[in-house]
């Protein structure tokens, strides 16, 4: 129960929202990693590592460490078939790769996470993924692809808002 509460708090403070507090998110996530390993809870460990990736991405802009945490989260999620966590980790590591100038890796993780979001029928996250994909194409000078993905992302978000899946 302690681990579940710790992880919920860590996610609130680690995600880039109005409650984002990198210091608290990092502290709680580090505690979560330790406790998850002690309790042999790979789902919580993968989530805590994802949270640390987010903190290092949006808080410190330490992309090397963010990638390390994200890749650990992805490996655990793959090993245990944690489909939703895999989708979150892949989706968010795309920003790390993009901002670190590793564009070759961006496309692969965005496409894989997009397929997972479709399979999970998570329209808000599919919309987020499509927007991230649009941004990456825009930054690469691929404007037609960027516009196409942005329009599809808007449709996903509209569908989610209207309750359609």
C-alpha positions as CSV (number, residue, x, y, z in Angstrom):
1,X,0.0,0.0,0.0
2,X,2.9,2.3,0.8
3,X,4.4,1.7,-2.6
4,X,1.1,2.4,-4.4
5,X,0.7,5.7,-2.6
6,X,4.3,6.6,-3.2
7,X,4.0,5.9,-6.9
8,X,0.8,7.9,-7.3
9,X,2.4,10.9,-5.7
10,X,5.6,10.5,-7.7
11,X,3.6,10.5,-10.9
12,X,1.7,13.7,-10.0
13,X,4.9,15.6,-9.3
14,X,6.9,14.1,-12.2
15,X,4.6,14.7,-15.1
16,X,4.7,18.1,-16.8
17,X,1.5,19.6,-15.5
18,X,0.5,22.4,-13.1
19,X,1.6,20.2,-10.2
20,X,5.1,19.5,-11.7
21,X,7.7,19.6,-8.9
22,X,10.9,18.1,-10.2
23,X,12.6,17.9,-6.7
24,X,9.6,16.1,-5.1
25,X,9.0,13.9,-8.2
26,X,12.7,12.8,-8.2
27,X,12.8,12.2,-4.5
28,X,9.5,10.2,-4.5
29,X,10.5,8.3,-7.6
30,X,13.9,7.3,-6.2
31,X,12.2,6.0,-3.1
32,X,9.8,4.2,-5.4
33,X,12.6,2.5,-7.3
34,X,14.2,1.3,-4.0
35,X,11.0,0.0,-2.5
36,X,9.8,-1.6,-5.8
37,X,13.1,-3.5,-6.0
38,X,13.0,-4.5,-2.4
39,X,9.4,-5.8,-2.9
40,X,10.2,-7.3,-6.3
41,X,7.5,-5.2,-8.0
42,X,8.5,-4.7,-11.6
43,X,5.4,-2.7,-12.5
44,X,6.1,-0.1,-9.8
45,X,9.8,-0.1,-10.8
46,X,9.0,0.6,-14.4
47,X,6.7,3.4,-13.4
48,X,9.2,5.0,-11.0
49,X,11.9,4.9,-13.8
50,X,9.5,6.5,-16.2
51,X,8.8,9.2,-13.6
52,X,12.6,9.8,-13.3
53,X,12.9,10.1,-17.0
54,X,10.2,12.8,-17.0
55,X,11.9,14.7,-14.2
56,X,15.2,14.6,-16.0
57,X,13.6,15.6,-19.3
58,X,11.5,18.5,-18.2
59,X,13.3,19.5,-15.0
60,X,17.0,19.2,-15.4
61,X,17.2,18.7,-19.2
62,X,19.7,15.9,-18.5
63,X,18.9,13.9,-21.6
64,X,21.6,11.3,-21.1
65,X,20.2,10.3,-17.7
66,X,16.6,10.7,-18.9
67,X,17.4,8.2,-21.7
68,X,19.0,5.8,-19.3
69,X,15.9,5.8,-17.0
70,X,13.5,5.6,-19.9
71,X,15.4,2.7,-21.5
72,X,15.4,0.8,-18.1
73,X,11.6,1.4,-17.8
74,X,11.1,0.1,-21.4
75,X,13.2,-3.0,-20.8
76,X,11.2,-3.9,-17.7
77,X,7.8,-3.2,-19.4
78,X,8.8,-5.4,-22.4
79,X,10.1,-8.2,-20.2
80,X,6.8,-8.3,-18.2
81,X,4.4,-7.3,-21.0
82,X,3.3,-4.2,-19.3
83,X,1.7,-2.8,-22.4
84,X,0.4,0.5,-21.1
85,X,3.6,1.4,-19.3
86,X,5.6,0.4,-22.4
87,X,3.4,2.8,-24.4
88,X,4.0,5.7,-21.9
89,X,7.7,5.1,-21.7
90,X,8.2,4.8,-25.5
91,X,6.0,7.8,-26.1
92,X,7.9,10.0,-23.7
93,X,11.4,8.9,-24.5
94,X,10.7,10.2,-28.0
95,X,11.1,13.8,-26.6
96,X,14.3,12.8,-24.9
97,X,15.7,11.5,-28.2
98,X,14.4,14.5,-30.2
99,X,15.8,17.1,-27.8
100,X,19.1,15.2,-27.5
101,X,19.4,15.2,-31.3
102,X,19.0,11.5,-31.7
103,X,16.3,11.8,-34.4
104,X,17.0,8.4,-35.9
105,X,15.5,6.8,-32.7
106,X,12.5,9.2,-32.5
107,X,10.6,7.6,-35.4
108,X,10.8,4.1,-34.1
109,X,9.6,4.8,-30.6
110,X,6.8,7.0,-31.8
111,X,5.5,4.4,-34.2
112,X,5.7,1.6,-31.7
113,X,3.9,3.6,-29.0
114,X,1.3,4.8,-31.6
115,X,0.4,1.2,-32.3
116,X,0.1,0.4,-28.6
117,X,-2.1,3.5,-28.0
118,X,-4.4,2.4,-30.9
119,X,-4.5,-1.2,-29.5
120,X,-5.3,0.2,-26.0
121,X,-7.9,2.5,-27.5
122,X,-6.4,5.4,-25.6
123,X,-7.5,8.3,-27.8
124,X,-6.0,11.1,-25.6
125,X,-2.6,9.5,-25.6
126,X,-2.9,8.6,-29.3
127,X,-3.5,12.3,-29.9
128,X,-0.5,13.2,-27.8
129,X,1.6,10.7,-29.8
130,X,0.4,12.1,-33.1
131,X,1.2,15.7,-31.9
132,X,4.7,14.6,-30.9
133,X,5.1,12.9,-34.3
134,X,3.9,16.1,-36.0
135,X,6.5,18.1,-34.0
136,X,9.3,15.8,-35.0
137,X,8.4,15.9,-38.7
138,X,8.1,19.7,-38.5
139,X,11.6,20.0,-37.0
140,X,12.9,17.7,-39.7
141,X,11.4,20.0,-42.4
142,X,8.8,17.5,-43.4
143,X,5.9,19.8,-43.4
144,X,3.2,17.8,-45.3
145,X,3.7,14.8,-42.9
146,X,3.7,17.2,-40.0
147,X,0.3,18.7,-41.0
148,X,-1.2,15.3,-41.7
149,X,-0.2,14.0,-38.3
150,X,-1.4,17.1,-36.5
151,X,-4.8,16.9,-38.2
152,X,-5.1,13.2,-37.2
153,X,-4.1,14.1,-33.6
154,X,-6.8,16.8,-33.5
155,X,-9.3,14.2,-34.7
156,X,-8.3,11.8,-31.9
157,X,-8.6,14.5,-29.3
158,X,-12.0,15.5,-30.6
159,X,-13.1,11.9,-30.6
160,X,-12.0,11.4,-27.0
161,X,-13.7,14.6,-25.9
162,X,-16.9,13.5,-27.5
163,X,-16.7,10.1,-25.9
164,X,-16.0,8.2,-29.1
165,X,-13.3,5.5,-29.1
